[in-house]
Amino acid sequence: NGHVSPHRRFAFGQLPLESVKAVKNHFECTVNDVIVALCAGAVRRWLVEHNELPDVPLVTQVPVSVRTEAQTGTYGNKIGMLSVPLFTNEPEPVQRLLATHDALRIAKDRHKALPAQLLQDATQFIPPAVFPRAARISFSLAASRTPVWNLVVSNVPGPQFPLYCAGARVEANYPVSVITDGLGLNITVMSYCGHLDFGIVADREQMRDVWKLIEWLHESLTELELAAGLAPWEMDDQAGVEGSTSGRNGAAASAAQRSGAERGE
């Protein structure tokens, strides 16, 4: 939650959408509930490893669409922000998921109580040249006081059919999002063609070992699968980048990727 440095860490990996949906169906929640709970489990492991686990939940910024039906298909970003507890203080995976489900439901109900247009009007009257500067100043001030949020968790639904670029099939779509003062960790996931593509960006000075989160996301999913009586997902050795970041089946390749990413910073 401090001021971010000029340096970044980036990690990426995949989870199978089918497995997440199976967990969702068993516990009668949503895909987004499961994703946020998986992120809570992974971040909890990081906090425990660094002896930084607080007794209360973290607070995550969750972007949500405020696009109306009349605006479907139009260009531009039309989003609002939810403040949602991230239950890193809950050691039991199922209880963490159920608490996440309740917290997201309450946040969405409150969000729906406000007209979508109202959530956009405030920024429409700020000149474009001024808005970025104002945003940076606001986040910088927030970083020096008690923070509103601790991190960003964003889930963006994508197409469930193959896409192509100049004839080449797109195998994955790993998002590279932004961090700012007061928000030194951003976990963004995009669903595509049957899998969830995670892109994690962190301030290097705050989280040098961000690659561990990919392994712990996998382990968090396995915990919920076992609790639901489902067969744990195992990565195919031929899964390419997935295997290199899954934790159990691609440790050597994952280490090689981390080394390459660090040399490129």
Backbone as CSV, one residue per row, in Angstrom:
resi,resn,N_x,N_y,N_z,CA_x,CA_y,CA_z,C_x,C_y,C_z
1,ASN,0.805,-1.216,0.000,0.000,0.000,0.000,0.840,1.268,0.000
2,GLY,2.147,1.155,-0.158,2.987,2.342,-0.188,3.097,2.909,-1.596
3,HIS,4.028,3.829,-1.752,4.294,4.395,-3.067,5.017,3.342,-3.915
4,VAL,4.622,3.206,-5.177,5.230,2.204,-6.042,6.518,2.750,-6.646
5,SER,7.434,1.827,-6.915,8.695,2.175,-7.551,8.521,2.128,-9.071
6,PRO,9.572,2.460,-9.842,9.464,2.342,-11.303,9.542,0.905,-11.801
7,HIS,9.797,-0.072,-10.914,10.072,-1.436,-11.326,8.867,-2.344,-11.101
8,ARG,8.750,-3.360,-11.959,7.582,-4.238,-11.922,8.002,-5.706,-11.913
9,ARG,7.110,-6.536,-11.406,7.157,-7.978,-11.582,5.880,-8.379,-12.316
10,PHE,5.996,-9.318,-13.253,4.831,-9.816,-13.987,4.868,-11.337,-13.997
11,ALA,3.751,-11.954,-13.629,3.627,-13.413,-13.669,2.335,-13.769,-14.376
12,PHE,2.314,-14.933,-15.034,1.117,-15.321,-15.773,0.942,-16.830,-15.727
13,GLY,-0.295,-17.267,-15.852,-0.594,-18.691,-15.838,-2.068,-18.936,-16.107
14,GLN,-2.428,-20.213,-16.207,-3.794,-20.588,-16.571,-4.406,-21.540,-15.562
15,LEU,-5.738,-21.477,-15.456,-6.541,-22.465,-14.753,-7.688,-22.863,-15.670
16,PRO,-8.163,-24.092,-15.574,-9.246,-24.541,-16.461,-10.600,-23.993,-16.008
17,LEU,-11.309,-23.373,-16.926,-12.621,-22.819,-16.616,-13.593,-23.911,-16.196
18,GLU,-13.475,-25.092,-16.797,-14.371,-26.206,-16.456,-14.255,-26.580,-14.980
19,SER,-13.036,-26.603,-14.445,-12.840,-26.945,-13.037,-13.432,-25.876,-12.129
20,VAL,-13.241,-24.620,-12.497,-13.802,-23.524,-11.703,-15.328,-23.585,-11.724
21,LYS,-15.899,-23.909,-12.877,-17.358,-24.022,-12.968,-17.873,-25.196,-12.147
22,ALA,-17.110,-26.282,-12.095,-17.527,-27.435,-11.286,-17.585,-27.061,-9.813
23,VAL,-16.590,-26.303,-9.357,-16.594,-25.818,-7.969,-17.767,-24.874,-7.757
24,LYS,-17.980,-23.998,-8.714,-19.098,-23.046,-8.642,-20.423,-23.765,-8.506
25,ASN,-20.639,-24.787,-9.319,-21.902,-25.530,-9.288,-22.090,-26.268,-7.968
26,HIS,-21.018,-26.837,-7.445,-21.130,-27.602,-6.205,-21.514,-26.704,-5.031
27,PHE,-20.907,-25.535,-4.955,-21.144,-24.651,-3.807,-22.214,-23.594,-4.092
28,GLU,-22.849,-23.682,-5.276,-23.970,-22.809,-5.639,-23.579,-21.325,-5.517
29,CYS,-22.512,-20.969,-6.201,-22.076,-19.578,-6.229,-21.803,-19.192,-7.683
30,THR,-20.965,-18.213,-7.925,-20.671,-17.778,-9.284,-19.203,-18.018,-9.612
31,VAL,-18.889,-17.970,-10.897,-17.493,-18.090,-11.323,-16.654,-16.981,-10.701
32,ASN,-17.207,-15.769,-10.675,-16.474,-14.645,-10.091,-16.213,-14.858,-8.604
33,ASP,-17.184,-15.438,-7.897,-16.972,-15.761,-6.478,-15.764,-16.673,-6.314
34,VAL,-15.698,-17.709,-7.148,-14.595,-18.671,-7.052,-13.266,-17.993,-7.363
35,ILE,-13.232,-17.161,-8.393,-11.986,-16.498,-8.777,-11.478,-15.605,-7.652
36,VAL,-12.366,-14.812,-7.071,-11.947,-13.922,-5.986,-11.491,-14.736,-4.776
37,ALA,-12.171,-15.844,-4.484,-11.767,-16.706,-3.370,-10.409,-17.349,-3.633
38,LEU,-10.147,-17.752,-4.892,-8.832,-18.304,-5.234,-7.741,-17.263,-5.021
39,CYS,-8.015,-16.034,-5.417,-7.039,-14.953,-5.217,-6.806,-14.717,-3.727
40,ALA,-7.882,-14.802,-2.931,-7.738,-14.636,-1.485,-6.842,-15.730,-0.906
41,GLY,-7.033,-16.966,-1.389,-6.200,-18.064,-0.911,-4.740,-17.884,-1.269
42,ALA,-4.475,-17.431,-2.502,-3.093,-17.242,-2.944,-2.424,-16.095,-2.199
43,VAL,-3.133,-14.978,-2.043,-2.561,-13.828,-1.337,-2.354,-14.166,0.142
44,ARG,-3.275,-14.965,0.707,-3.098,-15.403,2.099,-1.778,-16.159,2.258
45,ARG,-1.483,-17.059,1.319,-0.240,-17.823,1.400,0.975,-16.892,1.365
46,TRP,0.897,-15.866,0.530,2.012,-14.908,0.440,2.176,-14.170,1.760
47,LEU,1.060,-13.736,2.343,1.117,-13.004,3.606,1.666,-13.877,4.734
48,VAL,1.252,-15.146,4.750,1.754,-16.075,5.761,3.262,-16.273,5.594
49,GLU,3.700,-16.461,4.342,5.121,-16.677,4.072,5.967,-15.507,4.559
50,HIS,5.413,-14.309,4.520,6.171,-13.106,4.871,5.825,-12.582,6.262
51,ASN,5.097,-13.396,7.043,4.719,-13.003,8.405,3.997,-11.657,8.424
52,GLU,3.108,-11.462,7.451,2.388,-10.196,7.332,0.869,-10.398,7.354
53,LEU,0.408,-11.561,7.797,-1.023,-11.858,7.741,-1.783,-11.049,8.791
54,PRO,-2.698,-10.172,8.371,-3.494,-9.411,9.342,-4.665,-10.236,9.861
55,ASP,-5.230,-9.790,10.972,-6.359,-10.500,11.575,-7.680,-10.208,10.875
56,VAL,-7.710,-9.177,10.069,-8.937,-8.777,9.377,-8.744,-8.958,7.875
57,PRO,-9.832,-9.050,7.107,-9.688,-9.205,5.654,-8.990,-8.010,5.023
58,LEU,-8.298,-8.253,3.906,-7.872,-7.144,3.061,-9.088,-6.589,2.337
59,VAL,-8.912,-5.455,1.669,-9.999,-4.873,0.880,-9.525,-4.787,-0.557
60,THR,-10.278,-5.405,-1.452,-9.894,-5.412,-2.857,-10.801,-4.523,-3.683
61,GLN,-10.205,-3.884,-4.663,-10.960,-3.100,-5.640,-11.366,-4.033,-6.769
62,VAL,-12.663,-4.138,-7.017,-13.187,-5.015,-8.060,-13.894,-4.163,-9.110
63,PRO,-13.313,-3.980,-10.290,-13.991,-3.218,-11.343,-15.230,-3.959,-11.848
64,VAL,-16.307,-3.222,-12.095,-17.537,-3.802,-12.632,-18.060,-2.905,-13.750
65,SER,-18.744,-3.507,-14.681,-19.303,-2.756,-15.804,-20.544,-1.986,-15.364
66,VAL,-20.652,-0.728,-15.815,-21.868,0.052,-15.605,-22.518,0.387,-16.956
67,ARG,-22.157,-0.402,-17.965,-22.715,-0.198,-19.301,-24.191,-0.609,-19.308
68,THR,-25.037,0.258,-19.812,-26.459,-0.045,-19.885,-26.746,-0.882,-21.120
69,GLU,-27.967,-1.430,-21.214,-28.341,-2.221,-22.395,-28.276,-1.384,-23.658
70,ALA,-28.626,-0.093,-23.536,-28.592,0.790,-24.703,-27.167,1.047,-25.182
71,GLN,-26.186,0.842,-24.313,-24.786,1.096,-24.666,-24.052,-0.161,-25.106
72,THR,-24.760,-1.279,-25.208,-24.138,-2.524,-25.637,-23.544,-2.374,-27.033
73,GLY,-22.277,-2.757,-27.174,-21.616,-2.669,-28.464,-20.937,-1.346,-28.727
74,THR,-21.067,-0.370,-27.818,-20.409,0.920,-28.000,-18.975,0.846,-27.497
75,TYR,-18.171,1.822,-27.904,-16.759,1.835,-27.542,-16.546,2.568,-26.219
76,GLY,-15.342,2.413,-25.667,-14.977,3.110,-24.446,-15.192,2.265,-23.203
77,ASN,-14.530,2.656,-22.127,-14.668,1.979,-20.846,-15.774,2.620,-20.034
78,LYS,-16.667,1.807,-19.544,-17.742,2.283,-18.672,-17.764,1.360,-17.459
79,ILE,-16.971,1.718,-16.460,-16.801,0.841,-15.309,-16.954,1.621,-14.013
80,GLY,-17.342,0.914,-12.978,-17.342,1.425,-11.619,-16.474,0.524,-10.770
81,MET,-16.326,0.845,-9.501,-15.453,0.088,-8.616,-16.219,-0.378,-7.375
82,LEU,-16.119,-1.659,-7.080,-16.649,-2.191,-5.838,-15.511,-2.337,-4.827
83,SER,-15.819,-2.103,-3.574,-14.890,-2.396,-2.485,-15.375,-3.664,-1.798
84,VAL,-14.576,-4.729,-1.880,-15.007,-6.043,-1.403,-13.958,-6.618,-0.454
85,PRO,-14.367,-7.194,0.677,-13.393,-7.850,1.544,-12.736,-9.032,0.830
86,LEU,-11.436,-9.159,1.001,-10.700,-10.310,0.498,-10.303,-11.125,1.727
87,PHE,-10.942,-12.279,1.911,-10.884,-12.986,3.185,-9.586,-13.792,3.357
88,THR,-8.483,-13.059,3.372,-7.184,-13.683,3.609,-7.051,-14.156,5.056
89,ASN,-7.920,-13.662,5.935,-7.868,-14.057,7.344,-8.588,-15.375,7.621
90,GLU,-9.267,-15.925,6.603,-10.019,-17.167,6.775,-9.165,-18.350,6.300
91,PRO,-8.768,-19.240,7.216,-7.885,-20.351,6.826,-8.597,-21.483,6.103
92,GLU,-9.911,-21.612,6.248,-10.642,-22.746,5.677,-11.151,-22.379,4.279
93,PRO,-10.760,-23.120,3.242,-11.079,-22.734,1.859,-12.572,-22.589,1.572
94,VAL,-13.396,-23.515,2.059,-14.832,-23.445,1.765,-15.458,-22.240,2.444
95,GLN,-15.115,-22.008,3.708,-15.652,-20.839,4.401,-15.191,-19.549,3.730
96,ARG,-13.964,-19.565,3.197,-13.463,-18.395,2.474,-14.312,-18.133,1.232
97,LEU,-14.671,-19.202,0.522,-15.505,-19.064,-0.675,-16.909,-18.577,-0.318
98,LEU,-17.515,-19.154,0.702,-18.872,-18.765,1.083,-18.916,-17.320,1.578
99,ALA,-17.894,-16.910,2.330,-17.830,-15.520,2.790,-17.659,-14.572,1.605
100,THR,-16.852,-14.987,0.628,-16.667,-14.185,-0.583,-17.979,-14.042,-1.345
101,HIS,-18.712,-15.143,-1.464,-20.017,-15.123,-2.148,-20.954,-14.112,-1.493
102,ASP,-21.050,-14.138,-0.179,-21.937,-13.213,0.530,-21.481,-11.768,0.363
103,ALA,-20.165,-11.528,0.469,-19.643,-10.166,0.372,-19.863,-9.575,-1.016
104,LEU,-19.638,-10.381,-2.055,-19.849,-9.895,-3.417,-21.326,-9.646,-3.695
105,ARG,-22.194,-10.500,-3.161,-23.632,-10.306,-3.365,-24.086,-8.990,-2.735
106,ILE,-23.636,-8.708,-1.525,-24.008,-7.462,-0.853,-23.470,-6.254,-1.615
107,ALA,-22.202,-6.340,-2.072,-21.596,-5.226,-2.818,-22.345,-4.969,-4.120
108,LYS,-22.746,-6.051,-4.807,-23.483,-5.883,-6.066,-24.854,-5.290,-5.821
109,ASP,-25.526,-5.696,-4.737,-26.852,-5.143,-4.421,-26.756,-3.648,-4.156
110,ARG,-25.738,-3.224,-3.442,-25.546,-1.798,-3.186,-25.242,-1.047,-4.471
111,HIS,-24.440,-1.680,-5.324,-24.074,-1.061,-6.596,-25.289,-0.872,-7.491
112,LYS,-26.168,-1.872,-7.509,-27.367,-1.787,-8.346,-28.339,-0.714,-7.872
113,ALA,-28.228,-0.329,-6.601,-29.124,0.681,-6.059,-28.820,2.071,-6.600
114,LEU,-27.636,2.251,-7.201,-27.255,3.530,-7.792,-27.458,3.491,-9.299
115,PRO,-28.029,4.551,-9.893,-28.167,4.583,-11.351,-26.804,4.533,-12.026
116,ALA,-26.704,3.746,-13.078,-25.426,3.611,-13.786,-24.918,4.949,-14.279
117,GLN,-25.817,5.820,-14.737,-25.403,7.115,-15.263,-24.756,7.966,-14.179
118,LEU,-25.266,7.842,-12.948,-24.721,8.619,-11.848,-23.263,8.262,-11.604
119,LEU,-22.901,6.997,-11.792,-21.541,6.552,-11.550,-20.567,7.082,-12.593
120,GLN,-21.079,7.565,-13.711,-20.217,8.080,-14.773,-20.177,9.601,-14.823
121,ASP,-21.222,10.265,-14.335,-21.357,11.704,-14.513,-20.192,12.484,-13.924
122,ALA,-19.684,12.058,-12.761,-18.650,12.835,-12.090,-17.413,13.000,-12.963
123,THR,-17.003,11.955,-13.642,-15.780,12.022,-14.442,-16.014,12.688,-15.795
124,GLN,-17.264,12.760,-16.248,-17.524,13.349,-17.553,-17.311,14.860,-17.561
125,PHE,-17.335,15.484,-16.377,-17.192,16.932,-16.311,-15.757,17.356,-16.023
126,ILE,-14.845,16.401,-15.868,-13.438,16.717,-15.638,-12.713,16.707,-16.981
127,PRO,-12.011,17.790,-17.342,-11.289,17.817,-18.626,-10.313,16.657,-18.727
128,PRO,-10.209,16.013,-19.890,-9.329,14.849,-20.042,-7.884,15.112,-19.647
129,ALA,-7.377,16.320,-19.902,-5.982,16.624,-19.574,-5.762,16.718,-18.067
130,VAL,-6.822,17.005,-17.336,-6.711,17.184,-15.885,-6.929,15.867,-15.144
131,PHE,-7.800,15.007,-15.690,-8.218,13.808,-14.963,-7.053,12.893,-14.585
132,PRO,-6.102,12.564,-15.514,-4.992,11.683,-15.121,-4.156,12.260,-13.984
133,ARG,-3.910,13.574,-14.024,-3.123,14.196,-12.957,-3.870,14.137,-11.629
134,ALA,-5.170,14.399,-11.691,-5.972,14.351,-10.466,-5.995,12.946,-9.885
135,ALA,-6.088,11.940,-10.767,-6.116,10.555,-10.305,-4.795,10.184,-9.632
136,ARG,-3.667,10.598,-10.237,-2.363,10.269,-9.652,-2.194,10.927,-8.284
137,ILE,-2.636,12.191,-8.173,-2.529,12.887,-6.897,-3.392,12.208,-5.841
138,SER,-4.607,11.797,-6.235,-5.522,11.144,-5.291,-4.935,9.853,-4.764
139,PHE,-4.400,9.008,-5.669,-3.813,7.736,-5.236,-2.552,7.965,-4.404
140,SER,-1.761,8.997,-4.759,-0.551,9.288,-4.010,-0.882,9.700,-2.578
141,LEU,-1.910,10.522,-2.417,-2.342,10.921,-1.083,-2.875,9.720,-0.315
142,ALA,-3.624,8.857,-1.016,-4.185,7.670,-0.366,-3.082,6.740,0.122
143,ALA,-1.969,6.690,-0.612,-0.872,5.797,-0.245,-0.184,6.239,1.046
144,SER,-0.277,7.529,1.364,0.374,8.043,2.565,-0.554,8.048,3.771
145,ARG,-1.804,7.623,3.572,-2.765,7.551,4.661,-3.311,6.125,4.743
146,THR,-4.342,5.932,5.570,-4.970,4.620,5.633,-5.581,4.300,4.282
147,PRO,-5.163,3.223,3.622,-5.609,2.962,2.247,-7.064,2.522,2.195
148,VAL,-7.716,2.896,1.091,-9.084,2.446,0.845,-9.065,0.996,0.391
149,TRP,-8.099,0.662,-0.479,-7.947,-0.686,-1.015,-6.532,-1.190,-0.759
150,ASN,-6.374,-2.504,-0.814,-5.051,-3.112,-0.703,-4.532,-3.628,-2.036
151,LEU,-5.435,-4.035,-2.918,-5.043,-4.596,-4.215,-6.243,-4.566,-5.147
152,VAL,-6.001,-4.944,-6.405,-7.054,-5.027,-7.419,-7.234,-6.485,-7.822
153,VAL,-8.483,-6.937,-7.897,-8.812,-8.238,-8.472,-9.874,-8.001,-9.533
154,SER,-9.553,-8.295,-10.779,-10.449,-8.008,-11.886,-10.672,-9.258,-12.737
155,ASN,-11.926,-9.563,-13.015,-12.300,-10.723,-13.828,-13.039,-10.239,-15.066
156,VAL,-12.472,-10.509,-16.233,-13.057,-10.033,-17.494,-13.483,-11.226,-18.336
157,PRO,-14.784,-11.437,-18.535,-15.230,-12.552,-19.395,-14.790,-12.330,-20.834
158,GLY,-14.348,-13.401,-21.467,-13.906,-13.315,-22.856,-14.577,-14.365,-23.713
159,PRO,-14.258,-14.411,-25.004,-14.894,-15.359,-25.921,-14.478,-16.791,-25.629
160,GLN,-15.417,-17.711,-25.789,-15.145,-19.132,-25.548,-14.993,-19.887,-26.867
161,PHE,-14.457,-19.198,-27.857,-14.148,-19.805,-29.158,-12.797,-19.268,-29.607
162,PRO,-12.068,-19.994,-30.452,-10.715,-19.574,-30.835,-10.711,-18.267,-31.616
163,LEU,-9.721,-17.446,-31.328,-9.479,-16.224,-32.084,-8.177,-16.387,-32.864
164,TYR,-8.042,-15.613,-33.933,-6.861,-15.716,-34.789,-6.325,-14.328,-35.089
165,CYS,-5.003,-14.248,-35.218,-4.336,-13.000,-35.583,-3.417,-13.283,-36.769
166,ALA,-3.752,-12.725,-37.923,-2.972,-12.951,-39.146,-2.808,-14.440,-39.435
167,GLY,-3.853,-15.211,-39.151,-3.845,-16.639,-39.426,-3.314,-17.507,-38.306
168,ALA,-2.707,-16.896,-37.294,-2.167,-17.655,-36.159,-3.205,-17.719,-35.053
169,ARG,-3.417,-18.910,-34.528,-4.395,-19.071,-33.454,-3.876,-18.454,-32.157
170,VAL,-4.734,-17.690,-31.510,-4.410,-17.125,-30.200,-4.590,-18.216,-29.157
171,GLU,-3.505,-18.592,-28.489,-3.547,-19.666,-27.507,-3.935,-19.182,-26.119
172,ALA,-3.607,-17.943,-25.804,-3.909,-17.397,-24.481,-3.965,-15.883,-24.573
173,ASN,-4.587,-15.280,-23.578,-4.717,-13.828,-23.545,-4.404,-13.357,-22.127
174,TYR,-3.104,-13.190,-21.837,-2.691,-12.828,-20.488,-2.731,-11.306,-20.308
175,PRO,-3.580,-10.815,-19.430,-3.704,-9.362,-19.265,-2.521,-8.771,-18.500
176,VAL,-2.082,-7.610,-18.918,-1.046,-6.851,-18.215,-1.691,-5.536,-17.793
177,SER,-2.083,-5.458,-16.544,-2.809,-4.294,-16.067,-1.870,-3.331,-15.355
178,VAL,-2.422,-2.409,-14.574,-1.631,-1.325,-13.993,-1.663,-1.392,-12.476
179,ILE,-0.627,-0.850,-11.861,-0.602,-0.608,-10.426,-0.303,0.866,-10.225
180,THR,-0.599,1.352,-9.043,-0.379,2.761,-8.758,-0.102,2.918,-7.275
181,ASP,0.256,4.117,-6.850,0.529,4.353,-5.439,-0.654,3.893,-4.596
182,GLY,-0.357,3.093,-3.573,-1.406,2.575,-2.705,-1.985,1.262,-3.159
183,LEU,-1.709,0.883,-4.405,-2.210,-0.375,-4.964,-1.069,-1.051,-5.710
184,GLY,-0.208,-1.736,-4.962,0.997,-2.313,-5.556,0.838,-3.710,-6.096
185,LEU,-0.408,-4.229,-6.122,-0.655,-5.582,-6.645,-1.946,-5.571,-7.435
186,ASN,-1.886,-6.117,-8.643,-3.064,-6.200,-9.509,-3.154,-7.615,-10.076
187,ILE,-4.265,-8.291,-9.785,-4.521,-9.626,-10.326,-5.696,-9.513,-11.283
188,THR,-5.428,-9.695,-12.564,-6.480,-9.624,-13.575,-6.562,-10.960,-14.299
189,VAL,-7.774,-11.426,-14.522,-7.978,-12.709,-15.200,-8.974,-12.519,-16.327
190,MET,-8.654,-13.111,-17.476,-9.549,-13.080,-18.631,-9.869,-14.516,-19.034
191,SER,-11.148,-14.816,-19.177,-11.529,-16.151,-19.635,-11.460,-16.189,-21.154
192,TYR,-10.961,-17.297,-21.664,-10.834,-17.436,-23.121,-10.766,-18.913,-23.491
193,CYS,-11.641,-19.331,-24.345,-11.576,-20.637,-24.981,-11.392,-21.785,-23.973
194,GLY,-12.145,-21.738,-22.875,-12.136,-22.842,-21.933,-11.136,-22.757,-20.797
195,HIS,-10.401,-21.640,-20.698,-9.469,-21.507,-19.584,-9.473,-20.078,-19.057
196,LEU,-8.892,-19.900,-17.909,-8.751,-18.594,-17.276,-7.295,-18.175,-17.354
197,ASP,-7.027,-17.054,-17.993,-5.670,-16.549,-18.164,-5.400,-15.465,-17.122
198,PHE,-4.499,-15.767,-16.195,-4.156,-14.839,-15.121,-2.930,-14.017,-15.501
199,GLY,-3.011,-12.721,-15.286,-1.862,-11.833,-15.394,-1.725,-11.069,-14.086
200,ILE,-0.585,-11.207,-13.425,-0.380,-10.576,-12.123,0.758,-9.574,-12.237
201,VAL,0.479,-8.331,-11.884,1.471,-7.263,-11.923,1.676,-6.753,-10.504
202,ALA,2.928,-6.602,-10.091,3.235,-6.122,-8.747,4.447,-5.204,-8.783
203,ASP,4.521,-4.340,-7.806,5.711,-3.524,-7.624,6.850,-4.425,-7.167
204,ARG,7.967,-4.376,-7.853,9.094,-5.267,-7.545,9.599,-5.072,-6.126
205,GLU,9.563,-3.844,-5.639,10.087,-3.582,-4.302,9.147,-4.090,-3.215
206,GLN,7.871,-4.261,-3.551,6.908,-4.758,-2.568,6.734,-6.272,-2.660
207,MET,6.816,-6.830,-3.871,6.598,-8.268,-4.068,7.579,-8.802,-5.100
208,ARG,8.751,-9.174,-4.661,9.751,-9.726,-5.575,9.392,-11.136,-6.028
209,ASP,8.627,-11.860,-5.215,8.331,-13.268,-5.482,6.902,-13.468,-5.968
210,VAL,6.441,-12.584,-6.846,5.047,-12.631,-7.294,4.726,-13.927,-8.044
211,TRP,5.753,-14.607,-8.618,5.496,-15.854,-9.341,4.891,-16.931,-8.442
212,LYS,5.145,-16.845,-7.139,4.578,-17.842,-6.233,3.051,-17.819,-6.233
213,LEU,2.468,-16.663,-6.535,1.007,-16.558,-6.526,0.368,-17.476,-7.564
214,ILE,1.055,-17.713,-8.673,0.510,-18.603,-9.702,0.384,-20.019,-9.153
215,GLU,1.415,-20.491,-8.496,1.378,-21.821,-7.894,0.291,-21.899,-6.827
216,TRP,0.162,-20.856,-6.039,-0.816,-20.880,-4.943,-2.250,-20.727,-5.448
217,LEU,-2.456,-20.093,-6.587,-3.781,-20.092,-7.210,-4.192,-21.513,-7.570
218,HIS,-3.248,-22.269,-8.138,-3.494,-23.665,-8.488,-3.830,-24.473,-7.242
219,GLU,-3.056,-24.282,-6.180,-3.295,-25.028,-4.952,-4.632,-24.652,-4.317
220,SER,-5.018,-23.390,-4.415,-6.309,-22.960,-3.865,-7.463,-23.630,-4.598
221,LEU,-7.324,-23.785,-5.920,-8.355,-24.485,-6.684,-8.415,-25.952,-6.275
222,THR,-7.257,-26.582,-6.104,-7.222,-27.988,-5.693,-7.903,-28.188,-4.340
223,GLU,-7.689,-27.271,-3.409,-8.327,-27.353,-2.097,-9.844,-27.361,-2.215
224,LEU,-10.375,-26.497,-3.056,-11.829,-26.432,-3.213,-12.363,-27.660,-3.944
225,GLU,-11.600,-28.160,-4.923,-12.022,-29.379,-5.624,-12.103,-30.559,-4.660
226,LEU,-11.113,-30.714,-3.819,-11.111,-31.814,-2.855,-12.259,-31.656,-1.859
227,ALA,-12.521,-30.423,-1.425,-13.618,-30.180,-0.493,-14.968,-30.494,-1.126
228,ALA,-15.054,-30.337,-2.445,-16.297,-30.619,-3.159,-16.393,-32.077,-3.607
229,GLY,-15.360,-32.878,-3.325,-15.359,-34.270,-3.753,-15.088,-34.437,-5.227
230,LEU,-14.437,-33.447,-5.841,-14.125,-33.492,-7.270,-12.684,-33.976,-7.469
231,ALA,-12.439,-34.566,-8.619,-11.085,-34.997,-8.949,-10.224,-33.764,-9.198
232,PRO,-9.105,-33.611,-8.492,-8.263,-32.429,-8.680,-7.735,-32.347,-10.107
233,TRP,-7.719,-31.150,-10.615,-7.204,-30.911,-11.958,-5.692,-31.097,-11.968
234,GLU,-5.211,-31.816,-12.992,-3.773,-32.001,-13.179,-3.386,-31.505,-14.559
235,MET,-2.278,-30.790,-14.634,-1.844,-30.215,-15.897,-1.149,-31.248,-16.772
236,ASP,-1.482,-31.210,-18.059,-0.821,-32.052,-19.048,0.624,-31.592,-19.226
237,ASP,1.546,-32.536,-19.323,2.963,-32.182,-19.505,3.206,-31.431,-20.804
238,GLN,2.291,-31.574,-21.772,2.465,-30.907,-23.063,1.712,-29.587,-23.122
239,ALA,1.335,-29.051,-21.971,0.465,-27.879,-21.958,1.194,-26.566,-22.161
240,GLY,2.460,-26.607,-22.495,3.180,-25.384,-22.830,3.277,-24.452,-21.648
241,VAL,2.849,-23.216,-21.865,2.976,-22.196,-20.840,2.166,-22.548,-19.610
242,GLU,1.039,-23.245,-19.780,0.243,-23.628,-18.624,1.092,-24.497,-17.684
243,GLY,1.752,-25.486,-18.247,2.549,-26.379,-17.419,3.682,-25.659,-16.730
244,SER,4.216,-24.620,-17.367,5.349,-23.931,-16.780,4.945,-23.093,-15.593
245,THR,3.655,-22.771,-15.455,3.238,-21.898,-14.370,2.274,-22.577,-13.422
246,SER,2.009,-23.866,-13.603,0.999,-24.517,-12.779,1.500,-24.875,-11.394
247,GLY,2.801,-24.951,-11.197,3.323,-25.199,-9.861,3.789,-26.625,-9.685
248,ARG,2.904,-27.618,-9.871,3.285,-28.993,-9.562,3.940,-29.695,-10.736
249,ASN,3.558,-29.329,-11.958,4.032,-30.081,-13.112,5.051,-29.340,-13.965
250,GLY,5.374,-28.107,-13.576,6.291,-27.365,-14.429,7.265,-26.513,-13.655
251,ALA,7.788,-27.008,-12.564,8.639,-26.196,-11.703,9.888,-25.719,-12.437
252,ALA,10.526,-26.607,-13.207,11.763,-26.219,-13.884,11.509,-25.155,-14.928
253,ALA,10.455,-25.360,-15.738,10.146,-24.368,-16.771,9.718,-23.059,-16.147
254,SER,8.984,-23.135,-15.035,8.552,-21.922,-14.359,9.751,-21.122,-13.875
255,ALA,10.738,-21.816,-13.312,11.941,-21.130,-12.839,12.665,-20.461,-14.005
256,ALA,12.711,-21.146,-15.155,13.356,-20.569,-16.329,12.629,-19.313,-16.793
257,GLN,11.287,-19.363,-16.772,10.513,-18.184,-17.173,10.753,-17.035,-16.214
258,ARG,10.797,-17.324,-14.909,11.029,-16.262,-13.938,12.375,-15.622,-14.183
259,SER,13.386,-16.459,-14.444,14.711,-15.917,-14.682,14.725,-15.013,-15.907
260,GLY,14.049,-15.454,-16.975,14.002,-14.652,-18.184,13.258,-13.345,-17.976
261,ALA,12.131,-13.434,-17.225,11.355,-12.217,-16.970,12.152,-11.224,-16.146
262,GLU,12.927,-11.721,-15.176,13.699,-10.838,-14.327,14.842,-10.199,-15.106
263,ARG,15.457,-10.946,-16.029,16.531,-10.346,-16.830,15.990,-9.272,-17.757
264,GLY,14.723,-9.411,-18.136,14.161,-8.440,-19.077,13.633,-7.175,-18.444
265,GLU,13.638,-7.095,-17.118,13.053,-5.908,-16.493,13.984,-4.719,-16.603
